Amino acid sequence: MRAGIFGGTFNPIHSGHLMVARKVLGHFNLDRLYLIPCRQPPHKSSAFLAPAEHRLQMIRLAIAHDDDRLMVSDIEIRREGPSYTIDTIDQMAGRLGGGAEIFLVMGLDAFLELHTWKDQRRIRSAVQVVVVTRRLDDEHAQDASTDRMNAYIHGHLSPDYAFDAIHASWHSTGLGRAIHLLSTDPVDVSSSQVRQRIQAGSAIAGLVPAAVCTYIEKKELYR
Ligand code: ATP
């Protein structure tokens, strides 16, 4: 079993998230990928945060007619207290069984903070990390992301990772599992942009799946 876990605020889920999810599924040949909305985003303002049940329901609607390997998990929403990724990994590993290979998906910005995460060493030894970048428009941008990651990994995580340029991944001679950089087709959308458009009375069609658009209207979210 090869399973991905992709956490986020998903406030709301949009076509950029879905593009990342599909790309990771295919690239790493996963059997399933869980989208996992967090209960309370650790570093973000909660002023415009839709209730967890709505964020969860919008993910359900977004993936209902998509690749059936895409799934949603309420694991973090149901857990009391702050959402630590290591707890999510432990719970998922327990559910999936011993032989499961877990891929943790995150954006580059989140990755560059990994050394501050609770039990980051255990995270790195438990899962392979997939770092997705929002925009790699050209080769230069790709190189810049690789250089940033390389400097960060050696400076903040461990010097024992070697870079494999062919696969755009780092492999450790120590406890860490592989870290991958995956360039995704740029989809110029963010949840903040969707929320801002709703507030301004602008259309969001195309930025979020149609069923999500309808749900937002019906529930009068983000107004
Ligand atoms: P906000 O605009 O509210 O900050 P967001 O659009 O970044 O939200 P999150 O739910 O916080 O959405 O994102 C979860 C993950 O998805 C993050 O790791 C983020 O980097 C990634 N992500 C979000 N939008 C895109 C996009 N358009 N392309 C690629 N990755 C994205």
Boltz pocket constraint, residues with backbone or C-beta under 6 A from the ligand:
constraints:
  - pocket:
      binder: B
      contacts: [[A, 7], [A, 8], [A, 9], [A, 10], [A, 11], [A, 12], [A, 15], [A, 16], [A, 17], [A, 20], [A, 105], [A, 106], [A, 107], [A, 108], [A, 109], [A, 110], [A, 132], [A, 133], [A, 134], [A, 184], [A, 185], [A, 186], [A, 187], [A, 188], [A, 189], [A, 190], [A, 191], [A, 192], [A, 193]]
      max_distance: 6.0
